[in-house]
Amino acid sequence: MLGEEFKLWWIRLWSLTLKELLQLSRDGFLIIAIVYMFTLDIWLSGNVHLELHRATLIVRDADHSEVSRELIANFRYPYFKLGGEVFDEREGIWMLDRNEAIVLLDIPENFMRDLRSGRTVDVQVMVDGSNTVIGTLASNYAGRIIGEYGLDRALERIKFHPDKLETVPRVDVRVRVWYNPNQEDFWFLPISELLTVITILGLMLPAAAAVREKERGTIEQLLVSPLTPAQIMIPKVVSMTLVVIVGTAFSLFGVIKGVFGIPVKGNLGFFFLTVALYTVAVSGMGLFISTFTRNLAQVAMLVLVVAMPVVLLSGAWTPPEAMPVWLRRAIHLSPLYYFIEMSYGILLRGAGFGALWDSFLGLSLLGSISFVFGAYRFRRQFR
């Protein structure tokens, strides 16, 4: 008798899982959104660069000498592009205000004469810092270019050839970069975007599946059937987790490895197990959202409200080391933080369970709490 009930339970679970997948396949808008997020969105993120590229440089050259022209020529492609010359500082600031330039290089009068006579010469660089990342990069690149140019002129003055630097005692720094030797941006961004997509869809899809029943009025039919709340809830989570895993596999093999050629070093079975565990964990939040909403528009709004702090506290956009101490402690409340630690560890560093057990434990604990609470709220609405 007990065996028959168990068999019936699994038959109902399987039938309702198929029903959820069939309902999702009929929702054209969600299908398009899922395909876009797992393909084109990942591809676009891989084409974004974190380096300075063609930053517009304007010049006020009050010297117009061969030496000043030589300095200007060092600001070259791909980091800078010359945006023209201005004839006074106010015009340069006006162009910075209008976002027509990022860097203003101001070379004073008698630049060549003072430099060749051995005097220190001040060169002013004004940088648009409204975009902090671009401003910091432009400032660093400009300082490095001018510094190297000044060193070359100083060596030239004392008649010391740069090739003889090898004979001078110095500290030889040898930096060895692991896991991403060439420090390619596109190794990081597509994977980061994929983890964010999994988070959003892990929240959105179970919530949408639950709310869709309310919109179509089929929830009342389920309530009068012999199904238990668990038999209504679990198929929604299982079916949407399957969709996320299939989408992740397509994105990983088709875009991340196929298009960008990013090497995957770790155990893929362990990675997909992590994806499944994380999707179930955030689906608890999705079920919780569905208990407060009555249509897909409300679900979308609440998913954004929940997803933003989860992503911000994860370190996906800002490294934890750059956060204040109190916020650095709060990142342990975000399941995405543990998911990122595990995904980068598996995919790029080839780490196994022995190196990632603490993140696995953190994700499991947070996921269990989230799922149990979401399931409790979901069951409670049927009373």
C-alpha positions as CSV (number, residue, x, y, z in Angstrom):
1,M,0.0,0.0,0.0
2,L,2.8,2.3,0.9
3,G,4.6,1.4,-2.3
4,E,1.5,2.3,-4.4
5,E,1.3,5.7,-2.7
6,F,4.9,6.4,-3.3
7,K,4.6,5.4,-7.0
8,L,1.5,7.6,-7.3
9,W,3.4,10.5,-5.7
10,W,6.2,10.2,-8.3
11,I,3.8,9.8,-11.2
12,R,2.0,13.0,-10.1
13,L,5.4,14.8,-9.7
14,W,6.5,13.7,-13.2
15,S,3.2,14.7,-14.8
16,L,3.1,18.1,-13.2
17,T,6.8,18.7,-14.1
18,L,5.9,18.0,-17.8
19,K,2.9,20.2,-17.4
20,E,5.1,23.1,-16.2
21,L,7.5,22.7,-19.1
22,L,4.6,22.6,-21.6
23,Q,3.1,25.8,-20.1
24,L,6.5,27.5,-20.3
25,S,6.9,26.4,-23.9
26,R,3.6,28.2,-24.7
27,D,4.8,31.5,-23.2
28,G,6.6,33.1,-26.1
29,F,7.7,36.1,-24.2
30,L,9.5,34.1,-21.5
31,I,11.1,31.8,-24.1
32,I,12.5,34.7,-26.0
33,A,13.8,36.3,-22.8
34,I,15.5,33.0,-21.7
35,V,17.1,32.5,-25.1
36,Y,18.3,36.1,-25.2
37,M,19.8,36.0,-21.7
38,F,21.7,32.8,-22.2
39,T,23.1,33.7,-25.7
40,L,23.2,37.3,-26.9
41,D,23.4,38.9,-23.4
42,I,26.5,36.6,-22.6
43,W,28.0,37.4,-26.0
44,L,27.6,41.2,-25.5
45,S,29.2,41.0,-22.1
46,G,32.2,39.2,-23.6
47,N,32.8,42.2,-25.9
48,V,33.0,44.7,-23.1
49,H,36.6,45.7,-22.2
50,L,37.8,47.1,-18.9
51,E,40.8,48.7,-20.4
52,L,41.1,52.3,-21.7
53,H,40.2,52.3,-25.4
54,R,40.3,55.4,-27.7
55,A,39.8,57.9,-24.9
56,T,39.5,61.4,-26.5
57,L,42.5,63.6,-25.8
58,I,42.6,67.3,-26.4
59,V,45.8,69.3,-26.3
60,R,46.7,72.9,-25.4
61,D,50.2,73.2,-26.8
62,A,51.6,76.6,-25.8
63,D,55.1,75.6,-27.0
64,H,54.5,74.1,-30.4
65,S,58.0,72.7,-30.5
66,E,59.3,69.3,-31.7
67,V,59.6,68.1,-28.1
68,S,56.0,69.0,-27.3
69,R,54.9,67.3,-30.5
70,E,56.9,64.2,-29.5
71,L,55.2,64.0,-26.1
72,I,51.8,64.4,-27.7
73,A,52.6,61.6,-30.2
74,N,53.1,59.2,-27.2
75,F,49.4,59.5,-26.4
76,R,48.4,57.1,-29.2
77,Y,46.0,54.4,-30.2
78,P,44.5,52.1,-28.8
79,Y,44.4,54.0,-25.5
80,F,43.9,57.5,-26.7
81,K,42.8,59.3,-29.8
82,L,43.5,63.0,-30.5
83,G,40.4,65.0,-30.4
84,G,41.9,68.3,-31.5
85,E,43.8,71.3,-30.1
86,V,42.4,74.1,-27.9
87,F,44.0,77.5,-27.5
88,D,43.2,78.3,-23.9
89,E,42.4,76.4,-20.7
90,R,38.8,77.6,-20.5
91,E,38.0,76.1,-23.9
92,G,39.5,72.8,-22.8
93,I,37.4,72.7,-19.6
94,W,34.3,73.6,-21.6
95,M,34.9,70.5,-23.8
96,L,35.4,68.4,-20.7
97,D,32.1,69.8,-19.3
98,R,30.3,68.9,-22.6
99,N,31.7,65.3,-22.5
100,E,33.6,66.0,-25.8
101,A,36.9,64.9,-24.3
102,I,38.1,62.8,-21.4
103,V,41.7,64.1,-21.0
104,L,43.1,67.6,-21.5
105,L,46.9,67.8,-21.9
106,D,48.2,71.3,-21.1
107,I,51.8,71.9,-22.2
108,P,53.3,75.2,-21.1
109,E,55.4,77.8,-23.0
110,N,59.1,77.2,-23.2
111,F,58.6,73.5,-22.6
112,M,61.5,72.4,-24.9
113,R,63.8,75.2,-23.8
114,D,63.3,74.4,-20.0
115,L,63.6,70.7,-20.6
116,R,66.8,70.9,-22.5
117,S,68.3,73.3,-20.0
118,G,67.7,70.7,-17.2
119,R,64.9,72.5,-15.4
120,T,61.8,70.7,-14.0
121,V,58.8,71.3,-16.3
122,D,55.2,71.0,-15.1
123,V,52.7,69.5,-17.5
124,Q,49.1,69.6,-16.5
125,V,46.7,66.8,-17.2
126,M,43.0,67.3,-16.5
127,V,40.8,64.2,-16.5
128,D,37.0,63.9,-16.6
129,G,36.3,61.9,-13.4
130,S,32.5,61.7,-13.7
131,N,33.0,58.1,-14.7
132,T,35.4,57.0,-12.0
133,V,36.7,53.8,-13.8
134,I,37.5,55.6,-17.0
135,G,38.9,58.6,-15.2
136,T,41.2,56.5,-13.1
137,L,42.4,54.5,-16.1
138,A,43.0,57.7,-18.1
139,S,44.8,59.3,-15.2
140,N,47.1,56.3,-14.7
141,Y,47.9,55.9,-18.4
142,A,48.6,59.6,-18.8
143,G,50.9,59.6,-15.8
144,R,52.8,56.6,-17.0
145,I,53.3,58.0,-20.5
146,I,54.5,61.3,-19.2
147,G,56.7,59.6,-16.6
148,E,58.4,57.4,-19.2
149,Y,58.9,60.3,-21.5
150,G,60.5,62.3,-18.7
151,L,62.8,59.4,-17.8
152,D,63.9,59.1,-21.4
153,R,64.7,62.8,-21.6
154,A,66.6,62.7,-18.3
155,L,68.7,59.7,-19.5
156,E,69.3,61.4,-22.8
157,R,70.6,64.5,-21.0
158,I,73.2,62.6,-18.9
159,K,74.1,60.7,-22.1
160,F,73.0,57.3,-20.6
161,H,71.7,55.0,-23.2
162,P,68.5,53.0,-22.1
163,D,70.2,49.8,-23.2
164,K,72.7,50.2,-20.4
165,L,70.0,50.0,-17.8
166,E,70.7,46.3,-17.6
167,T,74.1,47.0,-16.2
168,V,72.7,49.2,-13.3
169,P,71.8,47.4,-10.0
170,R,68.1,47.2,-9.6
171,V,65.2,45.2,-8.2
172,D,63.9,42.8,-10.9
173,V,60.2,42.2,-10.3
174,R,58.9,39.1,-11.9
175,V,55.1,38.8,-11.7
176,R,53.5,35.5,-12.5
177,V,49.7,35.7,-13.1
178,W,47.9,32.4,-12.4
179,Y,44.7,31.1,-14.0
180,N,44.4,34.0,-16.5
181,P,48.0,34.6,-17.6
182,N,47.2,37.3,-20.2
183,Q,44.7,38.9,-17.9
184,E,42.0,38.8,-20.6
185,D,38.9,40.7,-19.7
186,F,36.6,38.4,-21.7
187,W,37.5,35.5,-19.4
188,F,35.8,37.2,-16.5
189,L,32.9,39.2,-17.8
190,P,30.9,36.4,-19.7
191,I,31.1,34.1,-16.7
192,S,30.1,36.9,-14.3
193,E,27.1,37.7,-16.6
194,L,26.1,34.0,-16.8
195,L,26.0,33.8,-13.0
196,T,23.8,36.9,-12.8
197,V,21.5,35.5,-15.5
198,I,21.1,32.3,-13.5
199,T,20.2,34.4,-10.4
200,I,17.6,36.4,-12.2
201,L,16.0,33.4,-14.0
202,G,16.2,31.3,-10.8
203,L,14.1,33.9,-9.1
204,M,11.8,34.8,-12.0
205,L,10.8,31.4,-13.5
206,P,9.4,29.6,-10.4
207,A,7.6,32.9,-9.4
208,A,6.2,33.3,-12.9
209,A,5.1,29.6,-13.0
210,A,3.2,30.1,-9.7
211,V,1.6,33.4,-10.6
212,R,0.6,32.1,-14.0
213,E,-1.8,29.7,-12.2
214,K,-3.4,32.7,-10.5
215,E,-3.7,34.7,-13.7
216,R,-5.4,31.9,-15.5
217,G,-7.5,30.8,-12.6
218,T,-6.1,27.2,-12.6
219,I,-4.9,27.5,-9.1
220,E,-8.5,26.9,-7.9
221,Q,-8.6,23.7,-9.9
222,L,-5.4,22.5,-8.4
223,L,-6.7,23.3,-4.9
224,V,-9.8,21.1,-5.3
225,S,-7.7,18.2,-6.7
226,P,-6.1,15.5,-4.5
227,L,-2.7,17.2,-5.0
228,T,-0.8,18.4,-1.9
229,P,0.9,21.9,-1.8
230,A,4.2,20.1,-2.0
231,Q,3.1,18.3,-5.2
232,I,2.1,21.7,-6.7
233,M,5.3,23.5,-5.6
234,I,8.1,21.0,-6.2
235,P,7.3,20.4,-10.0
236,K,7.6,24.2,-10.5
237,V,11.0,24.2,-8.9
238,V,12.2,21.1,-10.7
239,S,11.1,22.1,-14.1
240,M,12.5,25.6,-13.9
241,T,15.8,24.2,-12.5
242,L,16.0,22.0,-15.6
243,V,15.4,25.0,-17.8
244,V,18.2,26.9,-16.1
245,I,20.6,24.0,-16.3
246,V,20.0,23.4,-20.0
247,G,20.4,27.2,-20.7
248,T,23.6,27.2,-18.7
249,A,25.0,24.3,-20.7
250,F,24.1,26.0,-24.0
251,S,25.7,29.2,-22.8
252,L,28.8,27.5,-21.4
253,F,29.5,25.3,-24.4
254,G,28.1,27.5,-27.2
255,V,29.1,31.0,-26.2
256,I,31.8,31.0,-23.4
257,K,33.8,28.1,-24.8
258,G,32.6,28.1,-28.4
259,V,32.7,31.8,-29.2
260,F,35.3,33.2,-26.8
261,G,37.4,30.0,-26.4
262,I,37.6,30.4,-22.6
263,P,39.2,27.2,-21.2
264,V,37.2,25.3,-18.5
265,K,39.6,23.6,-16.1
266,G,37.4,22.1,-13.5
267,N,34.9,19.2,-13.2
268,L,31.8,20.1,-15.2
269,G,29.7,17.6,-13.2
270,F,30.5,19.5,-10.0
271,F,29.8,22.8,-11.7
272,F,26.3,21.7,-12.9
273,L,25.6,20.3,-9.4
274,T,26.4,23.7,-8.0
275,V,24.1,25.4,-10.6
276,A,21.3,23.0,-9.6
277,L,21.9,23.7,-5.9
278,Y,22.0,27.4,-6.4
279,T,18.9,27.5,-8.6
280,V,16.9,25.5,-6.0
281,A,18.2,27.9,-3.3
282,V,17.1,31.1,-5.1
283,S,13.8,29.5,-6.3
284,G,12.8,29.6,-2.6
285,M,13.0,33.4,-2.9
286,G,11.0,33.2,-6.1
287,L,8.2,31.2,-4.4
288,F,8.2,33.7,-1.6
289,I,7.8,36.5,-4.2
290,S,4.9,34.6,-5.9
291,T,2.9,34.7,-2.6
292,F,2.8,38.5,-2.7
293,T,2.0,39.0,-6.4
294,R,-0.9,38.4,-8.7
295,N,0.6,39.0,-12.2
296,L,3.9,38.8,-14.1
297,A,4.4,42.6,-14.0
298,Q,4.4,42.5,-10.2
299,V,6.7,39.5,-10.2
300,A,9.2,41.3,-12.5
301,M,9.3,44.3,-10.2
302,L,9.8,42.3,-7.0
303,V,12.5,40.2,-8.7
304,L,14.4,43.4,-9.4
305,V,14.0,44.5,-5.8
306,V,15.3,41.2,-4.5
307,A,18.0,40.6,-7.1
308,M,19.7,44.0,-6.8
309,P,21.0,43.5,-3.2
310,V,21.8,39.9,-3.9
311,V,24.0,40.9,-6.9
312,L,25.5,44.0,-5.2
313,L,26.5,42.0,-2.1
314,S,28.0,39.2,-4.1
315,G,31.1,40.8,-5.4
316,A,30.0,40.3,-9.0
317,W,30.3,44.1,-9.8
318,T,32.5,45.3,-7.0
319,P,35.2,43.2,-5.4
320,P,34.6,42.6,-1.7
321,E,38.1,44.1,-0.9
322,A,36.8,47.5,-2.2
323,M,33.8,47.5,0.2
324,P,33.6,49.0,3.7
325,V,34.1,46.5,6.5
326,W,30.4,46.3,7.5
327,L,29.3,45.7,3.9
328,R,32.1,43.1,3.5
329,R,30.5,41.1,6.4
330,A,27.1,41.4,4.8
331,I,28.2,39.7,1.6
332,H,28.0,36.3,3.5
333,L,24.2,36.8,3.4
334,S,24.1,36.7,-0.4
335,P,23.9,33.2,-1.9
336,L,25.4,34.6,-5.1
337,Y,28.6,35.3,-3.2
338,Y,29.2,31.6,-2.6
339,F,28.0,30.7,-6.1
340,I,30.6,33.0,-7.6
341,E,33.3,31.7,-5.4
342,M,32.5,28.1,-6.5
343,S,31.9,28.9,-10.2
344,Y,35.2,30.8,-10.7
345,G,37.0,28.2,-8.6
346,I,35.7,25.3,-10.7
347,L,35.7,26.9,-14.2
348,L,38.9,29.0,-14.1
349,R,41.1,27.5,-11.3
350,G,40.1,23.9,-11.6
351,A,39.3,23.6,-7.9
352,G,37.5,20.6,-6.5
353,F,35.3,20.0,-3.5
354,G,38.2,19.9,-1.1
355,A,39.1,23.6,-1.9
356,L,35.5,24.8,-2.1
357,W,33.8,22.9,0.7
358,D,33.3,26.1,2.9
359,S,31.5,27.9,0.0
360,F,29.4,24.7,-0.7
361,L,28.4,24.6,3.0
362,G,27.5,28.3,3.0
363,L,25.4,28.0,-0.1
364,S,23.7,24.9,1.2
365,L,22.8,26.6,4.5
366,L,21.6,29.8,2.9
367,G,19.8,27.8,0.2
368,S,18.0,25.6,2.8
369,I,16.8,28.5,4.8
370,S,15.6,30.4,1.7
371,F,13.9,27.3,0.2
372,V,12.2,26.2,3.4
373,F,10.9,29.8,4.1
374,G,9.7,30.2,0.5
375,A,8.0,26.7,0.7
376,Y,6.4,27.7,4.0
377,R,4.9,30.8,2.5
378,F,3.8,29.0,-0.6
379,R,2.0,26.3,1.5
380,R,0.4,28.8,3.8
381,Q,-1.4,30.6,1.0
382,F,-3.5,27.4,0.4
383,R,-4.9,27.4,3.9
